[in-house]
Amino acid sequence: MCIEEKPHFYGRRQGRRLRKAKSVLMEKFLPKVKVDAEHPLAFPFKPQKIYLEIGFGDGDHLAGHSAKHTDIAYIGAEVFKNGIANLLSLITGVKQNDEISEDIKLLPSRNDNIRIWDDDIRLLFPLLPDACIDRVFLLFPDPWPKNRHASRRFINPQNLKILARILKPGGVLRVATDHVIYKTWTLRQLHESPDFRWTASCGKDWKYAPSDWEPTKYQNKAIREGRRPVFLDFERK
Ligand SMILES: C[S@@+](CC[C@H](N)C(=O)[O-])C[C@H]1O[C@@H](n2cnc3c(N)ncnc32)[C@H](O)[C@@H]1O
C-alpha cells in the first residue's frame, strides 16, 4: 500500500495565545466556514467564479476582495492560527476584547462567500478537480532568501504544475512580493513553465498595485521598511 507523506510545513502554526473572543471564534465560528473536504467547492449560492488565496495571513486582502465581489466564491488557505482568527474577526466584526455569545454570525453586510482551509494548501490540492479555479492569489509568500532554503519556496515546478491543473484556461495566478530574490525566482520559474504567460507589457503593469487590489499586512510592512512590492499576473495558457 502506498502511504502518501504529509508535506513538511516550515512556517509558524501559532503565535501569541489567542484572546478569549478569538478562541471562541476559532471554536464556534470556524467550523461554519471551513472547506468541506468532501465537497470543497460547495457554497450556499452558485458562484460566477471561484478564487483561491494561498497564505492569506491576517486576511485583509481576502476579506476586502470578497466583500466587494459578492458573486464570487473565495477559498482562503492559511496555516497560522492567529491569522485565521484575525480573518474571522474581520468577517464577523467580533473584536478581541468583545464578550461574545455562542451564536456568532457574519457581519450583516457580508455575503457568505468565503470558505477557509485551515491547513497546508498542498493537502487541499488533491481534492480539487481540474480547471475549477478562476484566480489564485499568492501574496507576499515567505521568500526563503537563502539558497539552501530555495526548495521551501512555494513557487516551484511541482506547485506550478498543480496550479496549472486547477486553474481554468485563461485563469490568472497573481503573485506579489517585496523581495528581489523572490521576484527574480518567480519570473524565472514562470518563464520556464510551459503553462503560464506573464501578462505584463510595460513597467506600469507590475510596478503598481492592480485596480482590484486590497492592501495586505506584509505589503504595508514592506512599504514602511522602504521596499517596493511588485505585482505579477500570469495567465494560464
Ligand atoms: C509572509 S506571510 C504573507 C501573508 C499575507 N499574504 C500578507 O501579504 O500579509 C505568508 C503566509 O503564508 C502562509 N503559508 C505558507 N505556506 C503555506 C501553505 N503551504 N499553505 C497555507 N498557507 C501557507 C504562512 O502561514 C504565512 O501566514
The ligand as an SDF file (V2000), in Angstrom:
LIG
                    3D

 27 29  0  0  0  0  0  0  0  0999 V2000
    4.7300   36.2070    4.6030 C   0  0  0  0  0  0  0  0  0  0  0  0
    3.1190   35.7290    5.0280 S   0  0  0  0  0  0  0  0  0  0  0  0
    2.0940   36.7590    3.9830 C   0  0  0  0  0  0  0  0  0  0  0  0
    0.6820   36.8560    4.4850 C   0  0  0  0  0  0  0  0  0  0  0  0
   -0.2800   37.6840    3.6410 C   0  0  0  0  0  0  0  0  0  0  0  0
   -0.4700   37.1110    2.3300 N   0  0  0  0  0  0  0  0  0  0  0  0
    0.1600   39.1270    3.5300 C   0  0  0  0  0  0  0  0  0  0  0  0
    0.5030   39.5610    2.4100 O   0  0  0  0  0  0  0  0  0  0  0  0
    0.1450   39.8240    4.5610 O   0  0  0  0  0  0  0  0  0  0  0  0
    2.9690   34.1420    4.2260 C   0  0  0  0  0  0  0  0  0  0  0  0
    1.8160   33.3290    4.8000 C   0  0  0  0  0  0  0  0  0  0  0  0
    1.6490   32.1550    4.0020 O   0  0  0  0  0  0  0  0  0  0  0  0
    1.2780   31.0870    4.8620 C   0  0  0  0  0  0  0  0  0  0  0  0
    1.6420   29.8420    4.1680 N   0  0  0  0  0  0  0  0  0  0  0  0
    2.8840   29.4910    3.7460 C   0  0  0  0  0  0  0  0  0  0  0  0
    2.8490   28.2940    3.1320 N   0  0  0  0  0  0  0  0  0  0  0  0
    1.5450   27.8810    3.1630 C   0  0  0  0  0  0  0  0  0  0  0  0
    0.8910   26.7090    2.7190 C   0  0  0  0  0  0  0  0  0  0  0  0
    1.5720   25.7160    2.1220 N   0  0  0  0  0  0  0  0  0  0  0  0
   -0.4480   26.6000    2.9190 N   0  0  0  0  0  0  0  0  0  0  0  0
   -1.1250   27.6020    3.5450 C   0  0  0  0  0  0  0  0  0  0  0  0
   -0.5460   28.7330    3.9940 N   0  0  0  0  0  0  0  0  0  0  0  0
    0.7680   28.8700    3.8200 C   0  0  0  0  0  0  0  0  0  0  0  0
    2.0750   31.3370    6.1330 C   0  0  0  0  0  0  0  0  0  0  0  0
    1.4940   30.7130    7.2400 O   0  0  0  0  0  0  0  0  0  0  0  0
    2.0370   32.8520    6.2290 C   0  0  0  0  0  0  0  0  0  0  0  0
    0.9710   33.3040    7.0220 O   0  0  0  0  0  0  0  0  0  0  0  0
  1  2  1  0
  2  3  1  0
  2 10  1  0
  3  4  1  0
  4  5  1  0
  5  6  1  0
  5  7  1  0
  7  8  2  0
  7  9  1  0
 10 11  1  0
 11 12  1  0
 11 26  1  0
 12 13  1  0
 13 14  1  0
 13 24  1  0
 14 15  1  0
 14 23  1  0
 15 16  2  0
 16 17  1  0
 17 18  1  0
 17 23  2  0
 18 19  1  0
 18 20  2  0
 20 21  1  0
 21 22  2  0
 22 23  1  0
 24 25  1  0
 24 26  1  0
 26 27  1  0
M  CHG  2   2   1   9  -1
M  END
$$$$
